[in-house]
Amino acid sequence: VGPDHFEEGPLREFGNNPVALEEFNTLRELTKPLVTGAATIPAMAMRPGSTALIPLLRYLPSLFSIISNGVDTSTGPFGPFMNGPIFKVTDKWLRDWFDALAFSLSGLPAERTSAAAMAYVLFDMH
């Protein structure tokens, strides 16, 4: 959608303003650590096997950023960001939008889709 186009377009038109905009911006800030580390590690550096750590050593600061979020947050579902305890999205249209995005990613509702994948979409697409 592009920078600010989502906030000034569909979110403003269909969301419950200013609640939807506030929730969206808060959620982007809360999920930012999930994206900043992962976006800096190229997919080719991640490999299976006993030597998998060697190519990742050059991305140590990014790895620490991901690990500092906690394993459950980094590898878990988006549910805690939508339904609590991390954050609760109350705007119905925004929840439906997240479900639509999640379905296109994983075929699952947002609460069951990977939090890291959803965070990446929030930053890449919006």
Backbone as a chain_set.jsonl record, in Angstrom:
{"seq": "VGPDHFEEGPLREFGNNPVALEEFNTLRELTKPLVTGAATIPAMAMRPGSTALIPLLRYLPSLFSIISNGVDTSTGPFGPFMNGPIFKVTDKWLRDWFDALAFSLSGLPAERTSAAAMAYVLFDMH", "coords": {"N": [[0.832, -1.179, 0.0], [1.99, 1.192, 0.707], [3.916, 3.96, 2.169], [2.172, 5.655, 4.634], [-0.118, 5.654, 3.012], [-1.953, 3.66, 3.598], [-2.796, 4.365, 6.188], [-3.92, 6.893, 5.731], [-5.783, 6.294, 3.845], [-7.573, 3.517, 3.41], [-7.673, 2.773, 6.208], [-8.417, 5.108, 7.542], [-10.858, 5.557, 6.282], [-12.441, 3.229, 6.716], [-11.905, 2.228, 9.275], [-12.393, 2.611, 12.859], [-11.99, 5.618, 13.624], [-10.398, 7.793, 16.018], [-9.375, 5.488, 17.034], [-8.681, 3.128, 15.572], [-6.443, 3.969, 14.064], [-4.652, 4.646, 16.111], [-4.36, 2.132, 17.371], [-3.258, 0.658, 15.249], [-0.787, 2.006, 14.796], [0.416, 1.656, 17.318], [0.622, -1.122, 17.396], [2.389, -1.556, 15.268], [4.702, -0.405, 16.364], [5.106, -2.093, 18.563], [5.664, -4.517, 17.301], [7.908, -3.991, 15.882], [10.584, -4.76, 16.765], [10.558, -7.461, 15.998], [10.817, -7.366, 13.306], [13.074, -5.79, 12.621], [15.422, -7.237, 13.249], [15.089, -9.632, 11.754], [14.816, -8.71, 9.125], [17.331, -7.971, 8.406], [18.863, -10.196, 8.055], [19.863, -12.182, 5.502], [18.034, -14.608, 3.61], [19.582, -16.644, 2.488], [21.603, -16.988, 4.323], [20.59, -18.511, 6.29], [20.562, -21.765, 7.163], [20.031, -25.338, 7.267], [21.339, -27.909, 9.44], [24.488, -29.056, 10.927], [26.401, -27.071, 10.713], [25.068, -24.712, 10.605], [25.146, -22.38, 12.109], [27.471, -21.002, 11.464], [27.363, -19.286, 9.008], [25.648, -17.404, 10.05], [27.009, -15.999, 11.985], [28.1, -13.592, 11.188], [25.988, -11.934, 11.352], [25.432, -11.386, 13.97], [24.559, -9.162, 15.748], [21.934, -8.75, 14.777], [20.83, -11.25, 15.279], [20.902, -11.254, 18.073], [19.058, -9.251, 18.524], [16.698, -10.481, 17.666], [16.583, -12.707, 19.403], [16.399, -11.401, 21.848], [13.762, -10.699, 22.027], [12.52, -12.865, 22.993], [11.879, -16.335, 22.818], [9.254, -17.382, 22.528], [7.806, -15.134, 21.661], [9.181, -14.423, 19.325], [8.973, -16.69, 17.694], [6.396, -17.479, 17.921], [2.74, -17.357, 17.541], [0.665, -14.657, 16.193], [-1.378, -14.053, 17.866], [-1.067, -13.12, 20.69], [-0.518, -10.461, 20.175], [-2.845, -9.529, 19.187], [-4.984, -10.326, 20.782], [-4.178, -9.987, 23.384], [-1.78, -11.081, 25.819], [0.069, -9.086, 25.155], [-0.844, -7.006, 23.474], [-4.05, -5.645, 22.63], [-6.223, -5.642, 19.991], [-8.95, -3.746, 19.262], [-10.544, -2.591, 17.327], [-12.876, -3.506, 14.965], [-12.796, -3.513, 12.12], [-10.031, -3.296, 11.64], [-9.118, -5.657, 12.82], [-10.337, -7.481, 11.1], [-8.993, -6.803, 8.75], [-6.362, -7.585, 9.404], [-6.83, -10.325, 9.608], [-7.436, -10.89, 6.914], [-4.984, -10.27, 5.674], [-3.363, -12.154, 6.973], [-4.552, -14.537, 6.126], [-3.88, -14.518, 3.426], [-1.186, -14.943, 3.678], [-0.819, -17.326, 5.186], [-3.093, -18.894, 5.184], [-4.475, -19.043, 7.473], [-6.245, -17.621, 10.334], [-5.351, -14.362, 11.65], [-4.572, -14.474, 14.376], [-3.458, -16.982, 14.599], [-1.367, -17.029, 12.855], [2.117, -16.702, 12.136], [3.832, -14.486, 14.259], [6.128, -13.073, 13.541], [5.978, -13.116, 10.749], [3.612, -11.67, 10.318], [4.361, -9.219, 11.446], [6.378, -8.468, 9.684], [4.883, -8.064, 7.33], [3.309, -5.914, 8.162], [5.194, -3.875, 8.225], [6.45, -3.999, 5.713], [4.41, -3.837, 3.796], [2.887, -1.725, 4.64]], "CA": [[0.0, 0.0, 0.0], [2.929, 2.311, 0.705], [4.003, 4.771, 3.387], [1.048, 6.532, 5.001], [-1.309, 5.505, 2.176], [-2.922, 2.831, 4.318], [-3.346, 5.134, 7.304], [-4.738, 7.998, 5.224], [-6.788, 5.762, 2.925], [-8.538, 2.538, 3.936], [-7.808, 2.78, 7.667], [-9.196, 6.299, 7.902], [-12.209, 5.44, 5.737], [-13.223, 2.104, 7.233], [-11.63, 1.968, 10.687], [-13.035, 3.456, 13.867], [-11.005, 6.669, 13.944], [-8.949, 7.6, 15.895], [-8.983, 4.246, 17.715], [-8.016, 2.213, 14.641], [-5.125, 4.507, 13.739], [-3.825, 4.509, 17.315], [-4.061, 0.712, 17.541], [-2.356, 0.253, 14.17], [0.542, 2.56, 15.066], [0.949, 0.992, 18.51], [0.978, -2.485, 17.011], [3.618, -1.481, 14.464], [5.819, -0.154, 17.28], [5.333, -3.293, 19.379], [6.201, -5.608, 16.479], [9.117, -3.524, 15.195], [11.763, -5.603, 17.043], [10.474, -8.724, 15.266], [11.171, -7.102, 11.915], [14.403, -5.202, 12.434], [16.434, -8.294, 13.223], [14.859, -10.589, 10.673], [14.978, -8.081, 7.816], [18.744, -7.759, 8.109], [19.522, -11.477, 7.822], [19.418, -12.745, 4.228], [17.549, -15.987, 3.673], [20.676, -17.563, 2.136], [22.461, -17.211, 5.482], [19.92, -19.457, 7.191], [20.682, -23.111, 6.605], [19.916, -26.424, 8.242], [22.528, -28.733, 9.616], [25.384, -28.841, 12.06], [27.192, -25.851, 10.507], [24.116, -23.631, 10.313], [25.477, -21.165, 12.851], [28.639, -20.324, 10.897], [27.028, -18.12, 8.184], [24.886, -16.427, 10.833], [27.891, -15.278, 12.903], [28.313, -12.223, 10.731], [24.751, -11.19, 11.651], [25.224, -11.535, 15.411], [23.691, -8.142, 16.354], [20.549, -9.016, 14.382], [20.399, -12.436, 16.019], [20.635, -10.849, 19.449], [17.806, -8.498, 18.496], [15.605, -11.459, 17.562], [16.577, -13.509, 20.634], [15.996, -10.566, 22.982], [12.299, -10.664, 22.071], [12.053, -14.09, 23.622], [11.584, -17.379, 21.841], [7.816, -17.476, 22.276], [7.373, -13.984, 20.877], [9.83, -14.449, 18.01], [8.555, -17.83, 16.883], [5.001, -17.806, 18.202], [1.683, -16.782, 16.716], [0.333, -13.239, 16.32], [-2.473, -13.946, 18.83], [-0.814, -12.226, 21.826], [-0.514, -9.071, 19.714], [-4.221, -9.155, 18.827], [-5.945, -10.67, 21.834], [-3.535, -9.871, 24.679], [-1.491, -10.068, 26.822], [0.982, -8.041, 24.683], [-1.68, -5.909, 23.002], [-5.39, -6.088, 22.228], [-6.816, -4.851, 18.913], [-10.399, -3.694, 19.497], [-11.254, -2.13, 16.14], [-13.327, -4.665, 14.191], [-12.298, -3.467, 10.746], [-8.599, -3.575, 11.678], [-8.983, -7.093, 13.072], [-10.695, -8.163, 9.844], [-7.893, -6.543, 7.815], [-5.264, -8.465, 9.787], [-7.217, -11.682, 9.216], [-7.299, -10.987, 5.46], [-3.552, -10.346, 5.388], [-2.862, -13.438, 7.474], [-5.047, -15.612, 5.264], [-3.087, -14.53, 2.196], [0.145, -15.453, 4.024], [-0.738, -18.676, 5.758], [-4.354, -19.627, 5.128], [-4.976, -19.09, 8.846], [-6.569, -16.298, 10.881], [-4.178, -13.619, 12.134], [-4.134, -14.905, 15.708], [-2.722, -18.243, 14.489], [-0.275, -16.841, 11.905], [3.395, -16.335, 12.765], [3.951, -13.078, 14.637], [7.204, -12.479, 12.753], [5.472, -12.903, 9.389], [2.649, -10.563, 10.366], [5.119, -7.99, 11.698], [7.047, -8.11, 8.44], [3.874, -7.523, 6.427], [2.915, -4.587, 8.653], [6.227, -2.906, 7.863], [6.76, -4.039, 4.284], [3.26, -3.438, 2.99], [2.306, -0.49, 5.125]], "C": [[0.879, 1.246, 0.0], [2.88, 3.132, 1.97], [2.821, 5.735, 3.518], [-0.202, 6.381, 4.135], [-2.382, 4.677, 2.877], [-3.597, 3.632, 5.425], [-4.288, 6.238, 6.829], [-5.861, 7.525, 4.309], [-7.771, 4.822, 3.61], [-8.733, 2.592, 5.452], [-8.663, 3.96, 8.123], [-10.665, 6.145, 7.454], [-13.047, 4.371, 6.431], [-13.032, 1.824, 8.721], [-12.383, 2.932, 11.584], [-12.02, 4.495, 14.319], [-11.332, 7.35, 15.238], [-8.456, 6.31, 16.528], [-8.195, 3.325, 16.785], [-6.604, 2.683, 14.317], [-4.176, 4.364, 14.928], [-3.424, 3.053, 17.532], [-3.063, 0.232, 16.491], [-0.936, 0.74, 14.446], [1.194, 1.921, 16.286], [1.416, -0.414, 18.174], [2.242, -2.504, 16.158], [4.83, -1.251, 15.357], [6.147, -1.399, 18.101], [5.975, -4.426, 18.581], [7.487, -5.234, 15.759], [10.352, -4.369, 15.507], [11.736, -6.95, 16.318], [10.959, -8.554, 13.833], [12.618, -6.668, 11.761], [15.502, -6.255, 12.399], [16.293, -9.198, 12.022], [15.105, -9.983, 9.296], [16.446, -7.896, 7.443], [19.518, -9.057, 7.875], [19.008, -12.055, 6.507], [19.011, -14.208, 4.373], [18.66, -16.995, 3.36], [21.609, -17.848, 3.312], [21.86, -18.224, 6.448], [19.875, -20.833, 6.536], [20.448, -24.154, 7.681], [21.258, -27.121, 8.423], [23.438, -28.287, 10.74], [26.233, -27.578, 11.914], [26.314, -24.627, 10.249], [24.486, -22.312, 10.98], [26.605, -20.35, 12.205], [28.253, -19.135, 10.004], [26.273, -17.034, 8.964], [25.769, -15.588, 11.76], [28.109, -13.825, 12.465], [27.104, -11.333, 10.994], [24.409, -11.259, 13.137], [24.359, -10.442, 16.04], [22.207, -8.352, 16.01], [20.0, -10.226, 15.115], [20.071, -12.091, 17.465], [19.331, -10.06, 19.539], [16.606, -9.441, 18.469], [15.471, -12.238, 18.867], [16.082, -12.693, 21.821], [14.478, -10.422, 23.09], [11.725, -11.846, 22.835], [11.64, -15.091, 22.556], [10.102, -17.438, 21.513], [7.312, -16.329, 21.421], [7.927, -14.052, 19.465], [9.306, -15.563, 17.111], [7.074, -18.161, 17.032], [4.01, -17.132, 17.283], [1.431, -15.304, 17.046], [-0.758, -13.0, 17.375], [-2.207, -13.019, 20.012], [-0.761, -10.743, 21.448], [-1.913, -8.589, 19.342], [-5.193, -9.296, 19.988], [-5.393, -10.499, 23.241], [-2.699, -11.1, 24.938], [-0.58, -8.939, 26.327], [0.207, -6.805, 24.249], [-3.032, -6.476, 22.608], [-5.932, -5.123, 21.181], [-8.329, -4.898, 19.099], [-11.189, -3.267, 18.274], [-11.591, -3.314, 15.235], [-12.758, -4.668, 12.775], [-10.807, -3.805, 10.703], [-8.341, -5.056, 11.937], [-9.286, -7.889, 11.802], [-9.591, -7.99, 8.798], [-6.705, -7.457, 8.124], [-5.579, -9.912, 9.42], [-7.074, -11.889, 7.708], [-5.828, -11.094, 5.059], [-2.992, -11.708, 5.784], [-3.305, -14.593, 6.583], [-4.244, -15.671, 3.969], [-1.671, -15.059, 2.44], [0.141, -16.941, 4.347], [-1.999, -19.523, 5.607], [-5.0, -19.773, 6.498], [-5.445, -17.707, 9.272], [-5.317, -15.663, 11.485], [-3.678, -14.137, 13.475], [-3.33, -16.194, 15.675], [-1.557, -18.172, 13.506], [0.97, -16.388, 12.664], [3.459, -14.835, 13.035], [5.03, -12.387, 13.814], [6.739, -12.196, 11.326], [4.49, -11.739, 9.346], [3.367, -9.234, 10.586], [5.813, -7.532, 10.421], [6.066, -7.491, 7.454], [3.441, -6.132, 6.861], [3.928, -3.521, 8.26], [6.492, -2.866, 6.369], [5.617, -3.482, 3.448], [2.706, -2.083, 3.392], [3.401, 0.498, 5.396]], "O": [[0.544, 2.244, -0.639], [1.937, 3.031, 2.755], [2.529, 6.518, 2.614], [-1.251, 6.923, 4.484], [-3.573, 4.962, 2.761], [-4.817, 3.586, 5.582], [-5.324, 6.488, 7.444], [-6.791, 8.281, 4.029], [-8.687, 5.265, 4.303], [-9.861, 2.465, 5.926], [-9.526, 3.815, 8.989], [-11.585, 6.554, 8.161], [-14.228, 4.584, 6.703], [-13.911, 1.243, 9.358], [-12.935, 3.933, 11.128], [-11.281, 4.278, 15.28], [-12.518, 7.478, 15.543], [-7.251, 6.058, 16.56], [-7.152, 2.799, 17.173], [-5.672, 1.88, 14.299], [-3.014, 3.997, 14.752], [-2.267, 2.772, 17.844], [-2.133, -0.511, 16.805], [0.016, -0.034, 14.339], [2.4, 1.673, 16.285], [2.481, -0.845, 18.616], [3.081, -3.39, 16.321], [5.883, -1.845, 15.127], [7.316, -1.723, 18.312], [6.747, -5.21, 19.132], [8.091, -6.076, 15.095], [11.113, -4.675, 14.589], [12.793, -7.521, 16.05], [11.457, -9.501, 13.224], [13.314, -7.135, 10.859], [16.422, -6.158, 11.587], [17.277, -9.497, 11.346], [15.559, -10.682, 8.39], [16.762, -7.685, 6.272], [20.701, -9.019, 7.535], [17.826, -12.387, 6.407], [19.587, -14.947, 5.171], [18.668, -18.091, 3.92], [22.33, -18.846, 3.298], [22.554, -18.735, 7.326], [19.238, -21.031, 5.502], [20.644, -23.889, 8.867], [22.187, -26.928, 7.639], [23.193, -27.284, 11.41], [26.737, -27.066, 12.914], [26.79, -23.619, 9.727], [24.169, -21.242, 10.459], [26.672, -19.135, 12.388], [28.778, -18.043, 10.224], [26.271, -15.871, 8.561], [25.316, -14.563, 12.27], [28.282, -12.94, 13.303], [27.192, -10.111, 10.872], [23.239, -11.198, 13.515], [23.473, -10.779, 16.826], [21.336, -8.155, 16.857], [18.84, -10.233, 15.527], [19.083, -12.574, 18.018], [18.588, -10.186, 20.513], [15.618, -9.219, 19.169], [14.364, -12.408, 19.377], [15.418, -13.23, 22.708], [13.969, -10.056, 24.15], [10.573, -11.818, 23.269], [11.111, -14.715, 21.51], [9.73, -17.534, 20.344], [6.474, -16.535, 20.543], [7.211, -13.766, 18.506], [9.208, -15.388, 15.897], [6.561, -19.036, 16.335], [4.393, -16.421, 16.354], [1.923, -14.781, 18.046], [-1.025, -11.853, 17.734], [-3.062, -12.188, 20.319], [-0.939, -9.874, 22.302], [-2.144, -7.388, 19.199], [-6.107, -8.488, 20.153], [-6.077, -10.835, 24.208], [-2.926, -12.115, 24.28], [-0.46, -7.921, 27.009], [0.562, -5.684, 24.614], [-3.143, -7.659, 22.287], [-6.084, -3.931, 21.447], [-8.922, -5.977, 19.093], [-12.384, -3.549, 18.185], [-10.699, -4.037, 14.792], [-12.294, -5.699, 12.288], [-10.37, -4.532, 9.811], [-7.441, -5.644, 11.336], [-8.584, -8.845, 11.473], [-9.291, -8.919, 8.048], [-6.111, -8.035, 7.214], [-4.698, -10.645, 8.972], [-6.637, -12.953, 7.272], [-5.467, -11.909, 4.21], [-2.245, -12.331, 5.029], [-2.533, -15.514, 6.316], [-3.958, -16.758, 3.469], [-1.029, -15.565, 1.52], [0.971, -17.708, 3.858], [-1.98, -20.725, 5.87], [-5.954, -20.532, 6.665], [-5.083, -16.715, 8.64], [-4.345, -16.353, 11.791], [-2.468, -14.228, 13.683], [-2.593, -16.482, 16.618], [-0.833, -19.153, 13.339], [0.867, -15.761, 13.718], [3.177, -14.02, 12.157], [4.863, -11.23, 13.428], [7.068, -11.154, 10.759], [4.538, -10.916, 8.432], [3.009, -8.23, 9.971], [5.832, -6.34, 10.115], [6.387, -6.493, 6.808], [3.228, -5.26, 6.019], [3.553, -2.38, 7.99], [6.735, -1.794, 5.816], [5.846, -2.736, 2.496], [2.122, -1.376, 2.57], [3.128, 1.621, 5.817]]}, "num_chains": 1, "name": "protein.A"}
